[in-house]
């Protein structure tokens, strides 16, 4: 591949999981590579991208207090001193917090630090744990040069608590064009999954966790299934609560399938009629954007991120968070009428060709490689 003549700088990109970098950031790594940037990644596991200089496999633990996380802080701090990066980009809560601590320990020279919020774990009000998360975000906010949020609520919280001097709302990380799979490929996949002669098929994508709340979907589906025996519910993903969900679904037989971690989500979506999610918190969920881009409507909990993407009754349905009866009612209304044939629509502003220039402008603002169009003007239009 031919490179641009301009010589880029050095960047470090941090995320807690290598799958996060693979799924969301390949277009950005390629863009940087083509402009002569030397980009290193830090994550648990190596993403295996051809556009990077080196990929560092550091441990990240979701436990609040972990020796692994402390070791990672010191490793990243040492890396910052050795490599003297021009720009550091950190994604999501865990990697963002550890990276900020590493920047503090590294003292100087301080790189430009861009933090990408994929969904705050706190909200306005809330209990003591909610306040702890907010205080952690606030404690090291002075280290952050640029904060990127993905939904209206997180943008409000960032301004409300002064979490950065420069705050921008971006339309996610961008969805690449998704060609609709060929009819033969869809048919073969349906045959393998036993979906040829069933009723409506619903797909849930995500890690099995309390936040993703798959247990609520199973509880509601168990009430619905006897009245709609042709309906099917598929789960794609893994996680610590997977086995508990398998046990919960035992009585539902083949009306529920667990497909494991998949790399063919667009194909699975093409085989299904609706995407469904009961998540308790989101940033701007990629699976929802993919579903809408493929014309699939979405049944989702009425939380931030979902609210930004779904217009109730137009490209999907929203139900109150953790409200099992409301979910059952909404689900049944879809199954009883023609509504399950609705079409999803994803506005063009969420496409990668629209999003990437905005994100890169934010990353590189104030550096010798600064480019125009941070997306701030678009934010102002939406507010007005």
C-alpha positions as CSV (number, residue, x, y, z in Angstrom):
1,X,0.0,0.0,0.0
2,X,1.3,3.4,-1.0
3,X,1.9,5.8,2.0
4,X,1.3,9.5,2.1
5,X,4.4,11.6,2.0
6,X,3.8,13.4,5.2
7,X,5.7,12.0,8.2
8,X,3.6,11.3,11.2
9,X,4.4,11.2,14.9
10,X,4.1,8.5,17.5
11,X,0.9,7.3,19.1
12,X,-0.1,4.9,21.9
13,X,-3.6,3.4,21.8
14,X,-4.8,1.7,25.0
15,X,-7.8,-0.5,25.5
16,X,-8.5,-3.2,28.1
17,X,-9.1,-5.9,25.5
18,X,-7.5,-6.6,22.1
19,X,-10.9,-7.4,20.6
20,X,-11.9,-3.8,21.3
21,X,-9.1,-2.5,19.1
22,X,-9.8,-5.1,16.4
23,X,-13.5,-4.3,16.3
24,X,-13.6,-0.6,16.5
25,X,-10.3,1.0,15.5
26,X,-8.8,-0.7,12.5
27,X,-9.8,2.2,10.1
28,X,-8.1,4.6,12.5
29,X,-4.9,2.6,12.7
30,X,-4.8,2.3,8.9
31,X,-5.4,6.0,8.5
32,X,-2.4,6.7,10.8
33,X,-0.2,4.1,9.1
34,X,-0.8,5.6,5.7
35,X,0.3,9.0,7.0
36,X,3.6,7.7,8.4
37,X,2.5,7.4,12.1
38,X,4.2,4.9,14.3
39,X,1.4,3.4,16.5
40,X,1.8,1.0,19.4
41,X,-1.1,-0.6,21.2
42,X,-1.6,-1.8,24.8
43,X,-4.3,-4.3,25.6
44,X,-4.9,-7.7,27.1
45,X,-4.0,-9.8,24.1
46,X,-2.6,-8.7,20.8
47,X,-5.1,-7.5,18.2
48,X,-2.9,-8.7,15.3
49,X,-3.2,-5.6,13.1
50,X,-0.9,-4.9,10.2
51,X,-1.0,-1.2,10.8
52,X,0.8,-1.2,14.1
53,X,4.5,-1.0,15.0
54,X,4.3,-3.1,18.2
55,X,1.4,-4.6,20.2
56,X,2.0,-5.0,23.9
57,X,0.0,-7.6,25.9
58,X,-0.6,-6.2,29.4
59,X,-3.1,-7.5,31.9
60,X,-6.3,-5.7,32.8
61,X,-8.6,-6.9,35.6
62,X,-12.1,-5.7,36.2
63,X,-11.7,-6.0,39.9
64,X,-11.5,-2.6,41.5
65,X,-8.3,-3.5,43.4
66,X,-6.0,-5.7,41.5
67,X,-2.2,-6.4,41.5
68,X,-2.4,-6.9,37.8
69,X,-3.8,-3.4,37.2
70,X,-1.0,-1.9,39.4
71,X,1.6,-3.7,37.4
72,X,0.0,-2.5,34.2
73,X,0.1,1.1,35.4
74,X,3.9,0.9,36.0
75,X,4.5,-0.9,32.7
76,X,2.6,1.8,30.7
77,X,4.4,4.5,32.7
78,X,7.7,3.1,31.8
79,X,6.6,2.8,28.2
80,X,5.7,6.5,28.1
81,X,9.1,7.5,29.4
82,X,10.9,5.3,26.9
83,X,8.9,6.0,23.8
84,X,8.0,9.7,24.4
85,X,4.7,9.5,22.4
86,X,3.2,12.6,20.9
87,X,-0.3,11.4,21.4
88,X,-1.9,8.8,23.8
89,X,-5.5,7.6,23.2
90,X,-7.3,5.6,25.9
91,X,-10.6,3.9,25.4
92,X,-13.4,3.2,28.0
93,X,-13.4,3.3,31.8
94,X,-10.7,0.7,32.9
95,X,-8.0,1.5,30.3
96,X,-8.8,5.2,30.6
97,X,-8.3,5.2,34.4
98,X,-5.1,3.2,34.4
99,X,-3.6,5.2,31.5
100,X,-4.2,8.5,33.4
101,X,-2.4,7.1,36.4
102,X,0.5,6.0,34.2
103,X,0.7,9.5,32.7
104,X,0.9,11.0,36.3
105,X,3.8,8.5,37.2
106,X,5.6,9.2,33.9
107,X,5.8,12.9,34.9
108,X,7.4,14.2,31.7
109,X,7.4,14.6,28.8
110,X,3.6,14.6,28.9
111,X,1.9,13.5,25.6
112,X,-1.4,14.8,24.4
113,X,-3.9,12.5,26.1
114,X,-7.3,11.9,24.4
115,X,-9.8,9.9,26.4
116,X,-12.7,8.2,24.7
117,X,-15.7,7.5,26.9
118,X,-17.7,4.5,25.7
119,X,-20.3,5.0,28.5
120,X,-19.8,6.3,32.0
121,X,-20.5,3.9,34.8
122,X,-22.1,6.7,36.9
123,X,-25.2,8.8,36.5
124,X,-26.7,11.9,38.0
125,X,-27.6,11.1,41.6
126,X,-27.2,7.4,42.5
127,X,-25.7,5.7,45.5
128,X,-22.2,5.6,47.1
129,X,-20.7,3.3,44.3
130,X,-22.1,5.7,41.7
131,X,-20.3,8.6,43.5
132,X,-17.0,6.6,43.7
133,X,-17.0,6.1,40.0
134,X,-17.7,9.8,39.4
135,X,-14.9,10.9,41.9
136,X,-12.4,8.6,40.1
137,X,-13.3,10.2,36.8
138,X,-12.9,13.7,38.3
139,X,-9.7,13.0,40.3
140,X,-7.4,12.7,37.2
141,X,-9.5,14.8,34.8
142,X,-6.7,17.4,34.7
143,X,-4.5,14.9,32.9
144,X,-6.9,14.7,29.9
145,X,-6.5,17.1,27.0
146,X,-9.5,16.0,25.0
147,X,-12.5,14.0,26.1
148,X,-14.8,12.3,23.5
149,X,-18.3,11.2,24.6
150,X,-20.8,9.3,22.4
151,X,-24.2,10.2,23.7
152,X,-26.1,13.2,25.0
153,X,-26.2,12.0,28.7
154,X,-22.5,11.4,28.9
155,X,-21.8,14.7,27.3
156,X,-24.0,16.4,29.9
157,X,-22.2,14.6,32.8
158,X,-18.8,15.5,31.4
159,X,-19.7,19.2,31.4
160,X,-21.7,19.0,34.7
161,X,-18.7,17.7,36.6
162,X,-15.9,19.4,34.7
163,X,-14.2,16.2,33.5
164,X,-12.1,18.0,30.8
165,X,-11.5,21.4,29.3
166,X,-12.2,20.1,25.7
167,X,-15.3,18.0,25.5
168,X,-16.8,16.7,22.2
169,X,-19.6,14.4,21.4
170,X,-18.9,12.1,18.5
171,X,-21.3,9.7,16.7
172,X,-19.5,6.6,18.0
173,X,-16.4,5.2,16.3
174,X,-18.2,4.8,13.0
175,X,-19.7,1.9,11.1
176,X,-18.0,0.6,8.0
177,X,-20.2,-0.1,5.0
178,X,-21.9,-3.4,5.6
179,X,-22.7,-5.2,2.3
180,X,-25.8,-7.3,2.8
181,X,-24.7,-11.0,2.7
182,X,-25.7,-13.1,-0.4
183,X,-28.9,-15.0,-0.2
184,X,-27.2,-18.3,-0.5
185,X,-24.9,-17.5,2.5
186,X,-27.9,-16.5,4.6
187,X,-29.7,-19.7,3.6
188,X,-26.8,-21.9,4.5
189,X,-26.4,-20.1,7.9
190,X,-30.1,-20.5,8.6
191,X,-29.9,-24.2,7.8
192,X,-26.9,-24.7,10.2
193,X,-28.8,-22.9,13.0
194,X,-32.1,-24.6,12.4
195,X,-33.9,-21.3,11.5
196,X,-35.5,-22.3,8.2
197,X,-39.1,-22.9,9.4
198,X,-39.3,-20.8,12.5
199,X,-41.2,-17.7,13.4
200,X,-39.5,-14.3,14.1
201,X,-35.8,-14.6,15.2
202,X,-34.3,-12.3,17.8
203,X,-30.6,-11.8,18.3
204,X,-28.7,-10.5,21.4
205,X,-25.1,-9.5,21.0
206,X,-22.7,-8.8,23.9
207,X,-20.6,-10.1,26.8
208,X,-22.6,-12.0,29.4
209,X,-22.6,-9.7,32.3
210,X,-24.8,-7.9,34.8
211,X,-24.5,-4.7,32.7
212,X,-25.7,-6.5,29.5
213,X,-28.6,-8.0,31.5
214,X,-29.2,-11.1,29.4
215,X,-31.0,-12.7,32.4
216,X,-33.9,-10.3,32.0
217,X,-34.3,-11.3,28.3
218,X,-34.4,-14.9,29.2
219,X,-36.9,-14.3,32.0
220,X,-39.2,-12.4,29.7
221,X,-38.8,-14.9,26.8
222,X,-39.8,-17.7,29.1
223,X,-43.1,-16.0,29.6
224,X,-43.6,-15.3,25.9
225,X,-42.3,-18.6,24.4
226,X,-45.4,-20.8,25.2
227,X,-47.7,-18.4,23.3
228,X,-45.3,-18.0,20.3
229,X,-43.6,-21.4,19.9
230,X,-42.1,-20.5,16.6
231,X,-40.1,-17.6,18.0
232,X,-36.4,-18.0,18.5
233,X,-33.8,-16.1,20.7
234,X,-30.1,-16.3,19.8
235,X,-27.2,-15.1,21.9
236,X,-23.8,-14.2,20.5
237,X,-21.0,-13.6,23.0
238,X,-19.2,-15.0,26.0
239,X,-18.6,-13.8,29.6
240,X,-18.7,-14.7,33.3
241,X,-22.5,-15.1,33.4
242,X,-22.8,-17.3,30.3
243,X,-23.1,-20.6,32.3
244,X,-25.7,-19.1,34.6
245,X,-27.7,-18.0,31.5
246,X,-27.4,-21.5,30.0
247,X,-28.9,-23.0,33.2
248,X,-31.7,-20.4,33.2
249,X,-32.6,-21.3,29.6
250,X,-32.6,-25.1,30.0
251,X,-36.4,-25.3,30.1
252,X,-36.7,-23.4,26.9
253,X,-35.2,-26.1,24.7
254,X,-34.2,-25.2,21.2
255,X,-36.1,-21.9,21.2
256,X,-32.9,-20.4,22.7
257,X,-29.4,-20.9,21.3
258,X,-26.0,-19.8,22.6
259,X,-23.7,-19.2,19.7
260,X,-20.5,-18.2,21.6
261,X,-18.1,-15.5,20.4
262,X,-18.7,-14.7,16.8
263,X,-16.8,-12.8,14.1
264,X,-19.8,-12.8,11.7
265,X,-22.3,-10.6,13.4
266,X,-23.5,-8.9,10.2
267,X,-24.3,-12.4,8.8
268,X,-26.2,-13.4,12.0
269,X,-28.1,-10.1,11.9
270,X,-29.1,-10.8,8.3
271,X,-30.5,-14.2,9.4
272,X,-32.6,-12.5,12.1
273,X,-35.6,-10.2,12.3
274,X,-34.8,-8.1,15.3
275,X,-31.9,-7.2,17.5
276,X,-32.8,-7.2,21.2
277,X,-30.9,-5.8,24.2
278,X,-31.7,-5.2,27.9
279,X,-28.4,-3.5,28.7
280,X,-28.4,-1.3,31.9
281,X,-25.8,1.2,30.4
282,X,-24.3,1.9,27.0
283,X,-22.1,4.4,25.3
284,X,-23.3,4.1,21.6
285,X,-23.7,0.4,21.1
286,X,-22.0,-0.9,17.9
287,X,-24.3,-3.9,17.6
288,X,-27.3,-1.6,17.5
289,X,-25.7,0.6,14.8
290,X,-24.8,-2.5,12.8
291,X,-28.4,-3.9,13.0
292,X,-29.9,-0.5,11.9
293,X,-27.4,-0.3,9.1
294,X,-28.6,-3.7,7.8
295,X,-32.2,-2.6,8.1
296,X,-33.0,-4.6,11.3
297,X,-35.2,-2.9,13.9
298,X,-34.1,-3.0,17.6
299,X,-36.0,-3.8,20.8
300,X,-33.9,-2.2,23.6
301,X,-33.9,-0.8,27.1
302,X,-34.6,2.9,27.4
303,X,-31.1,3.9,28.5
304,X,-28.4,6.3,27.2
305,X,-26.9,5.2,23.9
306,X,-30.1,3.4,22.9
307,X,-32.1,6.6,23.3
308,X,-29.7,8.3,20.8
309,X,-30.1,5.7,18.1
310,X,-33.7,4.3,18.4
311,X,-36.8,6.3,17.7
312,X,-39.6,4.4,19.4
313,X,-42.1,3.0,16.8
314,X,-40.0,4.0,13.8
315,X,-36.8,1.9,13.8
316,X,-37.4,0.0,16.9
317,X,-39.0,-0.1,20.4
318,X,-37.8,1.1,23.8
319,X,-38.9,-0.3,27.2
320,X,-38.2,1.0,30.7
321,X,-34.9,-0.3,32.2
322,X,-35.3,-3.6,34.2
323,X,-39.1,-3.5,33.7
324,X,-39.9,-7.2,32.9
325,X,-43.6,-6.6,32.4
326,X,-43.0,-3.7,30.0
327,X,-40.5,-5.8,28.1
328,X,-43.0,-8.7,27.8
329,X,-45.7,-6.4,26.7
330,X,-43.5,-4.7,24.1
331,X,-42.2,-8.1,22.8
332,X,-45.7,-9.5,22.6
333,X,-46.9,-6.5,20.6
334,X,-44.2,-7.1,18.1
335,X,-45.0,-10.8,17.8
336,X,-48.8,-10.3,17.5
337,X,-48.8,-7.8,14.7
338,X,-47.0,-6.9,11.5
339,X,-44.5,-4.8,13.5
340,X,-41.8,-7.4,13.5
341,X,-41.4,-6.6,9.8
342,X,-40.3,-3.0,10.6
343,X,-37.1,-1.7,9.0
344,X,-34.1,-0.2,10.9
345,X,-32.5,2.9,9.6
346,X,-29.1,4.3,10.5
347,X,-28.4,7.9,9.7
348,X,-25.4,8.6,7.5
349,X,-23.7,10.6,10.3
350,X,-22.8,7.3,12.0
351,X,-20.9,6.0,9.0
352,X,-17.1,5.7,9.3
353,X,-16.4,8.2,6.5
354,X,-18.3,10.8,8.5
355,X,-17.0,9.9,11.9
356,X,-13.2,9.3,11.3
357,X,-12.3,12.9,10.3
358,X,-14.1,14.2,13.4
359,X,-12.3,11.8,15.7
360,X,-8.9,12.3,14.2
361,X,-9.3,16.1,14.4
362,X,-9.9,15.7,18.2
363,X,-7.0,13.3,18.6
364,X,-4.5,15.6,16.9
365,X,-5.8,19.1,17.9
366,X,-2.9,21.3,19.2
367,X,-0.2,19.1,17.7
368,X,1.9,19.7,14.6
369,X,-0.4,17.3,12.7
370,X,-3.6,19.2,13.6
371,X,-6.4,18.9,11.1
372,X,-9.6,20.8,10.8
373,X,-13.2,19.9,11.6
374,X,-13.3,18.4,15.2
375,X,-17.1,17.9,15.0
376,X,-17.6,20.7,17.5
377,X,-19.6,22.6,15.0
378,X,-21.9,19.7,14.5
379,X,-22.5,19.4,18.2
380,X,-23.5,23.0,18.3
381,X,-26.0,22.5,15.5
382,X,-27.6,19.6,17.4
383,X,-27.8,21.7,20.6
384,X,-29.4,24.6,18.8
